[in-house]
Amino acid sequence: MPKNYSRIQRIGDLVQTALAEIIRNNAKELQCGMTTITSVKVSADLSSAKVYVSVLEDEKAVEIIATLNKMAKFLRYELANTVELRVTPELKFYYDDSVVRGSRISSLINDAFKKQ
C-alpha cells in the first residue's frame, strides 16, 4: 500500500516551518517585511529546495526575493542548526503570486455578478 504522505513532503513541511521561524526571528536583519513561506519543494536527493514566498507589499517583492536569495547561505546555516537532517538543502527563493492572482480572479467574479 503506497504512502499518502512521502518523506520528501514531510521534510519540505519541516523546512517550511523552520524557515518561517528563522525569517521571523531575523526580520530586521533581513529587511524582508511581511513575508509568508507558502510552500517548499525539496528535490528527491534532498540537495536543494525551492522556497516559494508570498509578500504583503507586492511592489517590494522583487527586492525581497533578491535579499532572501542573497542571504540563502545564512538561512541554510540557521536551518542546519535548527533541523537535524543529514544533508541541509541549498535554498532558492521564488515569488509566489498565487495570492495576488486569487484575489484578482475573486474581484473579477464579484464584478461579473454585480453587472448582472
C-alpha positions in Angstrom: 0.0 0.0 0.0 1.6 3.3 -1.1 2.1 6.1 1.5 -0.1 9.2 1.0 2.5 11.5 2.6 6.0 10.9 1.4 9.2 11.5 3.3 10.2 14.3 0.9 6.9 16.1 1.6 7.4 15.7 5.4 10.9 17.2 5.1 9.5 20.0 2.9 7.0 20.8 5.6 9.6 20.7 8.3 11.9 23.1 6.3 8.9 25.4 5.7 8.1 25.6 9.4 11.7 26.1 10.4 12.5 28.7 7.8 9.3 30.7 8.7 10.5 30.8 12.3 14.1 31.8 11.2 12.9 34.6 8.9 10.5 35.9 11.6 13.3 35.9 14.2 15.7 37.7 11.8 13.2 40.0 10.1 15.1 43.2 11.0 18.4 42.0 9.7 16.8 40.5 6.5 14.6 43.6 5.9 12.0 41.4 4.3 8.9 42.9 5.8 5.8 40.7 6.0 6.6 37.5 4.1 5.0 34.1 4.2 6.5 30.9 3.0 3.7 29.3 1.0 5.5 26.1 0.1 8.8 24.3 -0.1 9.6 21.8 -2.8 12.6 19.6 -1.8 14.5 17.7 -4.5 14.5 13.9 -4.4 18.1 13.7 -3.3 17.5 16.5 -0.7 20.3 18.6 -2.1 18.2 21.6 -3.0 14.9 23.2 -2.1 12.7 25.7 -3.9 11.1 28.0 -1.4 8.0 29.9 -2.5 7.4 33.2 -0.7 4.4 35.4 -0.7 4.9 39.1 0.1 2.4 41.5 1.6 3.8 44.5 -0.2 3.8 43.5 -3.9 5.8 46.5 -5.1 8.8 45.3 -3.0 8.5 41.6 -4.0 11.5 41.6 -6.4 13.7 43.3 -3.8 12.7 41.0 -1.0 13.2 37.8 -3.1 16.7 39.1 -4.1 17.5 39.8 -0.5 16.4 36.3 0.6 18.5 34.7 -2.2 21.5 36.8 -1.2 21.0 35.6 2.4 20.4 32.0 1.4 23.7 30.7 2.8 23.0 32.3 6.2 19.4 30.9 6.2 20.8 27.5 5.3 23.3 27.7 8.2 20.5 28.6 10.6 18.3 25.8 9.2 21.1 23.3 9.7 21.3 24.4 13.3 17.6 24.2 13.8 16.6 21.0 12.0 18.5 17.7 12.2 19.0 16.5 8.7 21.9 14.5 7.2 22.0 17.0 4.3 20.7 20.5 4.6 19.3 21.5 1.2 20.5 24.6 -0.7 17.8 27.2 -0.7 16.5 29.1 -3.7 13.7 31.6 -3.2 10.9 32.3 -5.6 8.0 34.7 -5.6 4.6 33.1 -5.3 2.0 35.3 -6.8 -0.9 32.8 -6.3 -2.4 35.0 -3.6 -2.4 38.1 -5.9 -3.9 36.0 -8.8 -6.5 34.5 -6.5 -7.7 37.9 -5.3 -7.7 39.3 -8.8 -9.9 36.3 -10.0 -12.1 36.8 -7.0 -12.6 40.5 -7.8 -13.3 39.7 -11.4 -16.0 37.2 -10.4 -17.5 39.8 -8.0 -17.6 42.4 -10.7 -19.3 40.0 -13.1 -22.0 39.3 -10.5 -22.5 43.0 -9.9 -23.1 43.7 -13.6 -25.9 41.1 -13.8 
